[in-house]
Amino acid sequence: MQVGHRNSSFAVMNIFSNLNYQKDLKGHSVYLEPLDEQYREILRDLAKDERIWEFTKTLLIDENYDDQFDEYFNLALRFPETGGQAFVIRTVEKVAPPGKGEPIKERSIIGMTRMYFVEPKDKRLEIGHTWYIPAVWGMVHNKECKLLLLQYVFETLGFNRAEFRVAHQNIRSQKAVEKIGGVKEGVLRKFAIRNDGTRRDSVVFSIIDDEWPEKKEKLLQLIAMKGNLSKLQ
């Protein structure tokens, strides 16, 4: 499985070595930390939920789950070798899920995301492989996570383009990317075979630097609205 592009370790150092996670990737609701071996077992338990993988089939919840997860986690750990970076997503404060869900403690891990296919020469990268525990679906966390990543891409790195690719079956994620300002560019037909043997088309979205100031303002408004709604629930 491919985990990155043909970037050298020198390019990786230029992009990620000066990343201040506490400053650049910490918001009001979430903050991102580099993936580390210490998170393997926590994430193994969190990811063992069929709802998370309903559309991507990245992990199949069956008798081979542990082997699948270890391969998945090991690949994510190696992203820095090929120009990318995987992150765990944590809550900043205690979270009260909608309905009767059990409260989530502050600093709890609620998911993962990645920056990858980094091309410094062309000033572009992809954001993806993002998932959250179902308890926080529809809340503010994904929007603020994307804000933090996109701010870093456009305002710190000075890149021109951030790309997102979503399985055609995953309408929920397509709508989520559109809500944060992603522009649909097209569909890569029969782009991949999922782990259950079924085909996947990939829907391509992007945000470019020229659009970012306007899209950032709208994203900040969405975050403020979602944050207020979460506090009322």
CYANA upper distance limits for C-alpha pairs under 8 A (distance plus 0.5 A):
  3 VAL  CA     75 LEU  CA      7.13
  3 VAL  CA     76 ALA  CA      8.07
  3 VAL  CA     78 ARG  CA      8.12
  3 VAL  CA     79 PHE  CA      6.51
  3 VAL  CA     82 THR  CA      7.32
  3 VAL  CA    116 TYR  CA      8.21
  3 VAL  CA    117 PHE  CA      8.50
  4 GLY  CA     79 PHE  CA      7.08
  4 GLY  CA     82 THR  CA      5.33
  4 GLY  CA     83 GLY  CA      6.68
  4 GLY  CA     84 GLY  CA      7.08
  4 GLY  CA    116 TYR  CA      6.53
  4 GLY  CA    117 PHE  CA      5.55
  4 GLY  CA    118 VAL  CA      8.06
  5 HIS  CA     82 THR  CA      6.49
  5 HIS  CA     83 GLY  CA      7.34
  5 HIS  CA    116 TYR  CA      8.49
  5 HIS  CA    117 PHE  CA      5.73
  5 HIS  CA    118 VAL  CA      7.46
  5 HIS  CA    119 GLU  CA      8.28
  6 ARG  CA     82 THR  CA      7.14
  6 ARG  CA     83 GLY  CA      8.38
  7 ASN  CA     11 ALA  CA      6.71
  7 ASN  CA     12 VAL  CA      7.71
  7 ASN  CA     82 THR  CA      6.24
  7 ASN  CA     83 GLY  CA      6.01
  7 ASN  CA    118 VAL  CA      7.93
  7 ASN  CA    119 GLU  CA      7.71
  8 SER  CA     12 VAL  CA      7.12
  8 SER  CA     81 GLU  CA      8.47
  8 SER  CA     82 THR  CA      7.46
  8 SER  CA     83 GLY  CA      7.61
  9 SER  CA     13 MET  CA      6.73
  9 SER  CA     80 PRO  CA      8.50
  9 SER  CA     81 GLU  CA      6.89
  9 SER  CA     82 THR  CA      7.67
  9 SER  CA     83 GLY  CA      7.50
 10 PHE  CA     14 ASN  CA      6.87
 11 ALA  CA     15 ILE  CA      6.91
 11 ALA  CA     83 GLY  CA      7.43
 11 ALA  CA    120 PRO  CA      7.58
 12 VAL  CA     16 PHE  CA      6.52
 12 VAL  CA     17 SER  CA      7.98
 12 VAL  CA     80 PRO  CA      7.21
 12 VAL  CA     81 GLU  CA      8.08
 12 VAL  CA     82 THR  CA      8.02
 12 VAL  CA     83 GLY  CA      5.39
 12 VAL  CA     84 GLY  CA      7.73
 13 MET  CA     17 SER  CA      5.36
 13 MET  CA     18 ASN  CA      8.45
 14 ASN  CA     18 ASN  CA      8.05
 15 ILE  CA     19 LEU  CA      8.13
 15 ILE  CA    157 LEU  CA      7.63
 16 PHE  CA     85 GLN  CA      8.45
 19 LEU  CA     24 ASP  CA      7.58
 20 ASN  CA     24 ASP  CA      6.07
 20 ASN  CA     25 LEU  CA      7.91
 21 TYR  CA     25 LEU  CA      5.39
 21 TYR  CA     26 LYS  CA      7.19
 21 TYR  CA     31 TYR  CA      8.43
 21 TYR  CA     32 LEU  CA      7.32
 21 TYR  CA     33 GLU  CA      7.10
 22 GLN  CA     26 LYS  CA      5.97
 22 GLN  CA     31 TYR  CA      8.15
 24 ASP  CA    148 LEU  CA      7.41
 24 ASP  CA    152 TYR  CA      7.21
 25 LEU  CA     31 TYR  CA      6.12
 25 LEU  CA     32 LEU  CA      6.11
 25 LEU  CA     33 GLU  CA      8.49
 25 LEU  CA    148 LEU  CA      5.81
 25 LEU  CA    149 LEU  CA      7.46
 25 LEU  CA    152 TYR  CA      8.28
 26 LYS  CA     30 VAL  CA      6.71
 26 LYS  CA     31 TYR  CA      4.57
 26 LYS  CA     32 LEU  CA      6.95
 26 LYS  CA    148 LEU  CA      7.61
 27 GLY  CA     31 TYR  CA      6.31
 27 GLY  CA     92 VAL  CA      8.23
 27 GLY  CA    144 GLU  CA      7.39
 27 GLY  CA    145 CYS  CA      8.44
 27 GLY  CA    148 LEU  CA      7.66
 28 HIS  CA     92 VAL  CA      6.99
 29 SER  CA     91 THR  CA      6.26
 29 SER  CA     92 VAL  CA      5.54
 29 SER  CA     93 GLU  CA      6.92
 29 SER  CA    140 VAL  CA      7.81
 29 SER  CA    141 HIS  CA      6.68
 29 SER  CA    144 GLU  CA      7.60
 30 VAL  CA     89 ILE  CA      7.09
 30 VAL  CA     90 ARG  CA      5.94
 30 VAL  CA     91 THR  CA      5.06
 30 VAL  CA     92 VAL  CA      5.64
 30 VAL  CA    141 HIS  CA      6.62
 30 VAL  CA    144 GLU  CA      7.35
 30 VAL  CA    145 CYS  CA      7.02
 31 TYR  CA     89 ILE  CA      6.49
 31 TYR  CA     90 ARG  CA      5.94
 31 TYR  CA     91 THR  CA      7.07
 31 TYR  CA     92 VAL  CA      7.10
 31 TYR  CA    145 CYS  CA      7.82
 32 LEU  CA     87 PHE  CA      6.36
 32 LEU  CA     88 VAL  CA      6.20
 32 LEU  CA     89 ILE  CA      5.33
 32 LEU  CA     90 ARG  CA      6.77
 32 LEU  CA    145 CYS  CA      8.23
 33 GLU  CA     87 PHE  CA      5.75
 33 GLU  CA     88 VAL  CA      5.87
 33 GLU  CA     89 ILE  CA      7.22
 33 GLU  CA     90 ARG  CA      8.31
 34 PRO  CA     85 GLN  CA      7.54
 34 PRO  CA     86 ALA  CA      6.50
 34 PRO  CA     87 PHE  CA      4.93
 34 PRO  CA     88 VAL  CA      6.84
 35 LEU  CA     39 TYR  CA      7.63
 35 LEU  CA     76 ALA  CA      8.17
 35 LEU  CA     77 LEU  CA      6.95
 35 LEU  CA     85 GLN  CA      8.33
 35 LEU  CA     86 ALA  CA      5.95
 35 LEU  CA     87 PHE  CA      5.21
 35 LEU  CA     88 VAL  CA      6.15
 36 ASP  CA     40 ARG  CA      8.03
 36 ASP  CA     77 LEU  CA      7.33
 37 GLU  CA     77 LEU  CA      8.15
 39 TYR  CA     43 LEU  CA      6.56
 40 ARG  CA     44 ARG  CA      6.55
 40 ARG  CA     73 PHE  CA      7.56
 41 GLU  CA     45 ASP  CA      6.88
 42 ILE  CA     46 LEU  CA      6.87
 43 LEU  CA     47 ALA  CA      6.29
 43 LEU  CA    111 GLY  CA      8.21
 44 ARG  CA     48 LYS  CA      6.89
 44 ARG  CA     66 ASP  CA      8.20
 44 ARG  CA     69 PHE  CA      7.12
 46 LEU  CA    110 ILE  CA      8.26
 46 LEU  CA    111 GLY  CA      8.35
 46 LEU  CA    133 ILE  CA      7.23
 47 ALA  CA     52 ILE  CA      7.68
 47 ALA  CA    133 ILE  CA      7.96
 48 LYS  CA     61 ILE  CA      6.96
 48 LYS  CA     65 TYR  CA      8.43
 49 ASP  CA     53 TRP  CA      7.89
 49 ASP  CA     61 ILE  CA      7.63
 50 GLU  CA     54 GLU  CA      6.46
 50 GLU  CA     60 LEU  CA      7.83
 50 GLU  CA     61 ILE  CA      6.72
 51 ARG  CA    134 PRO  CA      7.87
 52 ILE  CA    131 TRP  CA      7.27
 52 ILE  CA    132 TYR  CA      7.73
 52 ILE  CA    133 ILE  CA      7.55
 52 ILE  CA    134 PRO  CA      7.60
 53 TRP  CA     57 LYS  CA      5.43
 53 TRP  CA     58 THR  CA      6.64
 53 TRP  CA     59 LEU  CA      6.74
 53 TRP  CA     60 LEU  CA      7.87
 55 PHE  CA    167 ALA  CA      7.43
 55 PHE  CA    169 GLN  CA      6.25
 55 PHE  CA    170 ASN  CA      5.91
 56 THR  CA    167 ALA  CA      6.90
 56 THR  CA    169 GLN  CA      8.49
 56 THR  CA    170 ASN  CA      8.06
 56 THR  CA    194 ARG  CA      7.34
 57 LYS  CA    194 ARG  CA      6.44
 57 LYS  CA    195 ASN  CA      6.22
 57 LYS  CA    196 ASP  CA      7.00
 58 THR  CA    194 ARG  CA      7.50
 58 THR  CA    195 ASN  CA      6.70
 59 LEU  CA     65 TYR  CA      7.51
 59 LEU  CA     68 GLN  CA      6.94
 59 LEU  CA     69 PHE  CA      7.41
 59 LEU  CA    195 ASN  CA      7.87
 60 LEU  CA     64 ASN  CA      8.31
 60 LEU  CA     65 TYR  CA      6.72
 60 LEU  CA     68 GLN  CA      8.23
 60 LEU  CA    195 ASN  CA      7.97
 60 LEU  CA    196 ASP  CA      8.07
 61 ILE  CA     65 TYR  CA      5.92
 64 ASN  CA     68 GLN  CA      6.74
 65 TYR  CA     69 PHE  CA      6.48
 66 ASP  CA     70 ASP  CA      6.66
 67 ASP  CA     71 GLU  CA      6.84
 68 GLN  CA     72 TYR  CA      6.66
 69 PHE  CA     73 PHE  CA      6.45
 70 ASP  CA     74 ASN  CA      6.41
 71 GLU  CA     75 LEU  CA      6.67
 72 TYR  CA     76 ALA  CA      6.86
 73 PHE  CA     77 LEU  CA      6.71
 74 ASN  CA     78 ARG  CA      6.94
 75 LEU  CA     79 PHE  CA      7.12
 76 ALA  CA     85 GLN  CA      8.30
 76 ALA  CA     86 ALA  CA      6.43
 77 LEU  CA     86 ALA  CA      7.47
 78 ARG  CA     82 THR  CA      7.84
 79 PHE  CA     83 GLY  CA      6.90
 79 PHE  CA     84 GLY  CA      5.35
 79 PHE  CA     85 GLN  CA      5.87
 79 PHE  CA     86 ALA  CA      7.12
 79 PHE  CA    116 TYR  CA      7.78
 80 PRO  CA     84 GLY  CA      5.32
 80 PRO  CA     85 GLN  CA      5.75
 80 PRO  CA     86 ALA  CA      8.45
 83 GLY  CA    116 TYR  CA      6.93
 83 GLY  CA    117 PHE  CA      7.27
 83 GLY  CA    118 VAL  CA      6.21
 84 GLY  CA    114 ARG  CA      7.80
 84 GLY  CA    115 MET  CA      5.86
 84 GLY  CA    116 TYR  CA      4.56
 84 GLY  CA    117 PHE  CA      7.01
 84 GLY  CA    118 VAL  CA      6.72
 85 GLN  CA    114 ARG  CA      6.20
 85 GLN  CA    115 MET  CA      5.83
 85 GLN  CA    116 TYR  CA      6.87
 86 ALA  CA    112 MET  CA      7.83
 86 ALA  CA    113 THR  CA      6.44
 86 ALA  CA    114 ARG  CA      4.72
 86 ALA  CA    115 MET  CA      6.92
 87 PHE  CA    112 MET  CA      6.13
 87 PHE  CA    113 THR  CA      5.89
 87 PHE  CA    114 ARG  CA      6.40
 88 VAL  CA    109 ILE  CA      7.17
 88 VAL  CA    110 ILE  CA      8.24
 88 VAL  CA    111 GLY  CA      6.46
 88 VAL  CA    112 MET  CA      5.00
 88 VAL  CA    113 THR  CA      7.09
 89 ILE  CA    109 ILE  CA      6.16
 89 ILE  CA    110 ILE  CA      6.26
 89 ILE  CA    111 GLY  CA      5.62
 89 ILE  CA    112 MET  CA      5.91
 89 ILE  CA    113 THR  CA      7.73
 89 ILE  CA    145 CYS  CA      8.33
 90 ARG  CA    107 ARG  CA      5.87
 90 ARG  CA    108 SER  CA      5.75
 90 ARG  CA    109 ILE  CA      4.80
 90 ARG  CA    110 ILE  CA      6.21
 90 ARG  CA    111 GLY  CA      7.85
 91 THR  CA     95 VAL  CA      8.08
 91 THR  CA    105 LYS  CA      8.33
 91 THR  CA    106 GLU  CA      6.09
 91 THR  CA    107 ARG  CA      5.29
 91 THR  CA    108 SER  CA      5.93
 91 THR  CA    109 ILE  CA      7.06
 91 THR  CA    110 ILE  CA      7.47
 91 THR  CA    141 HIS  CA      8.42
 92 VAL  CA    106 GLU  CA      5.99
 92 VAL  CA    107 ARG  CA      5.82
 92 VAL  CA    108 SER  CA      8.43
 93 GLU  CA    105 LYS  CA      7.59
 93 GLU  CA    106 GLU  CA      4.76
 93 GLU  CA    107 ARG  CA      7.14
 94 LYS  CA    103 PRO  CA      7.49
 94 LYS  CA    104 ILE  CA      6.13
 94 LYS  CA    105 LYS  CA      5.13
 94 LYS  CA    106 GLU  CA      4.70
 94 LYS  CA    107 ARG  CA      8.24
 95 VAL  CA    103 PRO  CA      6.13
 95 VAL  CA    104 ILE  CA      5.39
 95 VAL  CA    105 LYS  CA      7.00
 95 VAL  CA    106 GLU  CA      7.59
 96 ALA  CA    101 GLY  CA      7.76
 96 ALA  CA    102 GLU  CA      7.64
 96 ALA  CA    103 PRO  CA      5.18
 96 ALA  CA    104 ILE  CA      6.93
 96 ALA  CA    230 SER  CA      8.13
 96 ALA  CA    233 GLN  CA      7.82
 97 PRO  CA    101 GLY  CA      5.87
 97 PRO  CA    102 GLU  CA      7.48
 97 PRO  CA    103 PRO  CA      6.82
 97 PRO  CA    104 ILE  CA      8.13
 97 PRO  CA    135 ALA  CA      6.36
 97 PRO  CA    136 VAL  CA      6.81
 97 PRO  CA    233 GLN  CA      8.25
 98 PRO  CA    135 ALA  CA      8.40
 98 PRO  CA    230 SER  CA      8.47
 98 PRO  CA    233 GLN  CA      6.67
 99 GLY  CA    233 GLN  CA      8.47
101 GLY  CA    135 ALA  CA      7.59
104 ILE  CA    108 SER  CA      7.32
110 ILE  CA    132 TYR  CA      6.04
110 ILE  CA    133 ILE  CA      6.09
110 ILE  CA    136 VAL  CA      8.21
111 GLY  CA    130 THR  CA      7.80
111 GLY  CA    131 TRP  CA      5.85
111 GLY  CA    132 TYR  CA      4.70
111 GLY  CA    133 ILE  CA      6.64
112 MET  CA    129 HIS  CA      7.86
112 MET  CA    130 THR  CA      5.94
112 MET  CA    131 TRP  CA      6.08
112 MET  CA    132 TYR  CA      7.29
113 THR  CA    127 ILE  CA      8.01
113 THR  CA    128 GLY  CA      6.52
113 THR  CA    129 HIS  CA      5.92
113 THR  CA    130 THR  CA      4.60
113 THR  CA    131 TRP  CA      7.16
114 ARG  CA    127 ILE  CA      6.30
114 ARG  CA    128 GLY  CA      6.01
114 ARG  CA    129 HIS  CA      6.39
114 ARG  CA    130 THR  CA      7.24
115 MET  CA    125 LEU  CA      7.36
115 MET  CA    126 GLU  CA      6.23
115 MET  CA    127 ILE  CA      5.21
115 MET  CA    128 GLY  CA      7.16
116 TYR  CA    125 LEU  CA      6.49
116 TYR  CA    126 GLU  CA      5.85
116 TYR  CA    127 ILE  CA      7.02
116 TYR  CA    128 GLY  CA      8.46
117 PHE  CA    125 LEU  CA      5.81
117 PHE  CA    126 GLU  CA      6.30
118 VAL  CA    123 LYS  CA      8.32
118 VAL  CA    124 ARG  CA      6.62
118 VAL  CA    125 LEU  CA      4.85
118 VAL  CA    126 GLU  CA      7.44
119 GLU  CA    123 LYS  CA      6.24
119 GLU  CA    124 ARG  CA      5.92
119 GLU  CA    125 LEU  CA      6.60
120 PRO  CA    124 ARG  CA      7.16
120 PRO  CA    159 PHE  CA      8.41
122 ASP  CA    160 ASN  CA      8.34
123 LYS  CA    158 GLY  CA      7.98
123 LYS  CA    159 PHE  CA      4.92
123 LYS  CA    160 ASN  CA      5.86
123 LYS  CA    161 ARG  CA      7.15
124 ARG  CA    159 PHE  CA      6.24
124 ARG  CA    160 ASN  CA      6.37
124 ARG  CA    161 ARG  CA      5.17
124 ARG  CA    162 ALA  CA      6.32
124 ARG  CA    163 GLU  CA      8.21
125 LEU  CA    161 ARG  CA      7.18
125 LEU  CA    162 ALA  CA      5.83
125 LEU  CA    163 GLU  CA      6.80
126 GLU  CA    162 ALA  CA      6.02
126 GLU  CA    163 GLU  CA      5.05
126 GLU  CA    164 PHE  CA      6.31
127 ILE  CA    162 ALA  CA      7.28
127 ILE  CA    163 GLU  CA      6.69
127 ILE  CA    164 PHE  CA      6.12
128 GLY  CA    164 PHE  CA      6.65
128 GLY  CA    165 ARG  CA      7.61
132 TYR  CA    136 VAL  CA      7.37
132 TYR  CA    137 TRP  CA      7.45
133 ILE  CA    137 TRP  CA      7.63
136 VAL  CA    141 HIS  CA      7.70
139 MET  CA    226 LYS  CA      6.90
139 MET  CA    227 GLY  CA      8.24
139 MET  CA    230 SER  CA      7.30
140 VAL  CA    144 GLU  CA      6.86
140 VAL  CA    223 ILE  CA      6.43
140 VAL  CA    226 LYS  CA      5.69
140 VAL  CA    227 GLY  CA      6.26
140 VAL  CA    230 SER  CA      7.99
141 HIS  CA    145 CYS  CA      6.55
142 ASN  CA    146 LYS  CA      6.69
143 LYS  CA    147 LEU  CA      6.71
143 LYS  CA    180 ILE  CA      7.23
143 LYS  CA    219 LEU  CA      7.70
143 LYS  CA    222 LEU  CA      8.26
143 LYS  CA    223 ILE  CA      6.84
144 GLU  CA    148 LEU  CA      6.72
144 GLU  CA    223 ILE  CA      6.94
145 CYS  CA    149 LEU  CA      6.86
146 LYS  CA    150 LEU  CA      6.41
146 LYS  CA    180 ILE  CA      8.18
147 LEU  CA    151 GLN  CA      6.44
147 LEU  CA    216 LYS  CA      7.78
147 LEU  CA    219 LEU  CA      7.64
147 LEU  CA    220 LEU  CA      8.38
148 LEU  CA    152 TYR  CA      6.82
149 LEU  CA    153 VAL  CA      6.72
150 LEU  CA    154 PHE  CA      6.57
150 LEU  CA    155 GLU  CA      8.45
150 LEU  CA    162 ALA  CA      7.99
151 GLN  CA    155 GLU  CA      5.78
151 GLN  CA    156 THR  CA      7.49
152 TYR  CA    156 THR  CA      5.37
152 TYR  CA    157 LEU  CA      6.71
153 VAL  CA    157 LEU  CA      5.66
153 VAL  CA    158 GLY  CA      6.88
153 VAL  CA    159 PHE  CA      6.21
153 VAL  CA    162 ALA  CA      7.82
154 PHE  CA    158 GLY  CA      5.20
154 PHE  CA    159 PHE  CA      5.60
154 PHE  CA    160 ASN  CA      7.30
154 PHE  CA    161 ARG  CA      8.39
154 PHE  CA    209 ASP  CA      6.67
154 PHE  CA    212 TRP  CA      8.08
155 GLU  CA    159 PHE  CA      8.36
159 PHE  CA    209 ASP  CA      7.56
160 ASN  CA    208 ILE  CA      5.96
160 ASN  CA    209 ASP  CA      5.40
160 ASN  CA    210 ASP  CA      8.43
161 ARG  CA    206 SER  CA      7.34
161 ARG  CA    207 ILE  CA      6.39
161 ARG  CA    208 ILE  CA      4.89
161 ARG  CA    209 ASP  CA      6.73
162 ALA  CA    206 SER  CA      6.10
162 ALA  CA    207 ILE  CA      5.91
162 ALA  CA    208 ILE  CA      6.87
163 GLU  CA    204 VAL  CA      7.69
163 GLU  CA    205 PHE  CA      6.31
163 GLU  CA    206 SER  CA      4.83
163 GLU  CA    207 ILE  CA      7.11
164 PHE  CA    177 VAL  CA      8.26
164 PHE  CA    182 GLY  CA      8.36
164 PHE  CA    204 VAL  CA      6.41
164 PHE  CA    205 PHE  CA      5.57
164 PHE  CA    206 SER  CA      6.44
165 ARG  CA    202 SER  CA      6.30
165 ARG  CA    203 VAL  CA      5.98
165 ARG  CA    204 VAL  CA      5.18
165 ARG  CA    205 PHE  CA      6.78
166 VAL  CA    170 ASN  CA      7.33
166 VAL  CA    173 SER  CA      7.40
166 VAL  CA    174 GLN  CA      6.90
166 VAL  CA    202 SER  CA      5.89
166 VAL  CA    203 VAL  CA      5.61
166 VAL  CA    204 VAL  CA      7.15
167 ALA  CA    200 ARG  CA      6.56
167 ALA  CA    201 ASP  CA      6.39
167 ALA  CA    202 SER  CA      5.35
167 ALA  CA    203 VAL  CA      6.71
168 HIS  CA    200 ARG  CA      7.10
168 HIS  CA    201 ASP  CA      5.79
168 HIS  CA    202 SER  CA      6.19
168 HIS  CA    203 VAL  CA      6.36
169 GLN  CA    200 ARG  CA      8.15
170 ASN  CA    174 GLN  CA      6.92
171 ILE  CA    175 LYS  CA      6.70
172 ARG  CA    176 ALA  CA      6.78
173 SER  CA    177 VAL  CA      6.69
174 GLN  CA    178 GLU  CA      6.78
174 GLN  CA    203 VAL  CA      8.40
175 LYS  CA    179 LYS  CA      6.62
176 ALA  CA    180 ILE  CA      7.07
177 VAL  CA    181 GLY  CA      7.09
177 VAL  CA    182 GLY  CA      5.79
177 VAL  CA    205 PHE  CA      8.05
178 GLU  CA    182 GLY  CA      5.16
178 GLU  CA    183 VAL  CA      7.09
178 GLU  CA    184 LYS  CA      8.17
180 ILE  CA    215 LYS  CA      7.80
180 ILE  CA    218 LYS  CA      8.39
180 ILE  CA    219 LEU  CA      6.30
181 GLY  CA    207 ILE  CA      7.36
181 GLY  CA    215 LYS  CA      6.17
181 GLY  CA    219 LEU  CA      8.06
182 GLY  CA    205 PHE  CA      5.86
182 GLY  CA    206 SER  CA      5.64
182 GLY  CA    207 ILE  CA      5.89
183 VAL  CA    205 PHE  CA      5.56
183 VAL  CA    206 SER  CA      5.78
183 VAL  CA    207 ILE  CA      6.85
184 LYS  CA    203 VAL  CA      7.88
184 LYS  CA    204 VAL  CA      6.44
184 LYS  CA    205 PHE  CA      4.84
184 LYS  CA    206 SER  CA      7.28
185 GLU  CA    203 VAL  CA      8.26
185 GLU  CA    204 VAL  CA      6.05
185 GLU  CA    205 PHE  CA      6.01
185 GLU  CA    206 SER  CA      7.71
186 GLY  CA    203 VAL  CA      6.51
186 GLY  CA    204 VAL  CA      6.03
186 GLY  CA    205 PHE  CA      8.01
187 VAL  CA    201 ASP  CA      7.13
187 VAL  CA    202 SER  CA      6.14
187 VAL  CA    203 VAL  CA      4.95
187 VAL  CA    204 VAL  CA      6.48
188 LEU  CA    201 ASP  CA      6.10
188 LEU  CA    202 SER  CA      5.53
188 LEU  CA    203 VAL  CA      6.81
188 LEU  CA    204 VAL  CA      7.89
189 ARG  CA    200 ARG  CA      8.06
189 ARG  CA    201 ASP  CA      5.14
189 ARG  CA    202 SER  CA      7.14
190 LYS  CA    199 ARG  CA      6.52
190 LYS  CA    200 ARG  CA      6.05
190 LYS  CA    201 ASP  CA      5.25
190 LYS  CA    202 SER  CA      8.18
191 PHE  CA    199 ARG  CA      8.11
191 PHE  CA    200 ARG  CA      6.44
191 PHE  CA    201 ASP  CA      5.61
191 PHE  CA    202 SER  CA      6.59
192 ALA  CA    199 ARG  CA      6.42
192 ALA  CA    200 ARG  CA      5.62
192 ALA  CA    201 ASP  CA      7.22
192 ALA  CA    202 SER  CA      8.37
193 ILE  CA    197 GLY  CA      6.38
193 ILE  CA    198 THR  CA      6.19
193 ILE  CA    199 ARG  CA      4.97
193 ILE  CA    200 ARG  CA      6.27
194 ARG  CA    198 THR  CA      5.92
194 ARG  CA    199 ARG  CA      6.41
194 ARG  CA    200 ARG  CA      6.87
207 ILE  CA    211 GLU  CA      7.28
207 ILE  CA    212 TRP  CA      7.46
208 ILE  CA    212 TRP  CA      6.83
209 ASP  CA    213 PRO  CA      8.37
211 GLU  CA    215 LYS  CA      6.68
212 TRP  CA    216 LYS  CA      6.16
213 PRO  CA    217 GLU  CA      6.87
214 GLU  CA    218 LYS  CA      7.03
215 LYS  CA    219 LEU  CA      6.55
216 LYS  CA    220 LEU  CA      6.57
217 GLU  CA    221 GLN  CA      6.86
218 LYS  CA    222 LEU  CA      6.79
219 LEU  CA    223 ILE  CA      6.65
220 LEU  CA    224 ALA  CA      6.65
221 GLN  CA    225 MET  CA      6.69
222 LEU  CA    226 LYS  CA      6.52
223 ILE  CA    227 GLY  CA      6.31
224 ALA  CA    228 ASN  CA      6.71
225 MET  CA    229 LEU  CA      6.76
226 LYS  CA    230 SER  CA      6.59
227 GLY  CA    231 LYS  CA      6.94
228 ASN  CA    232 LEU  CA      6.98
229 LEU  CA    233 GLN  CA      6.95
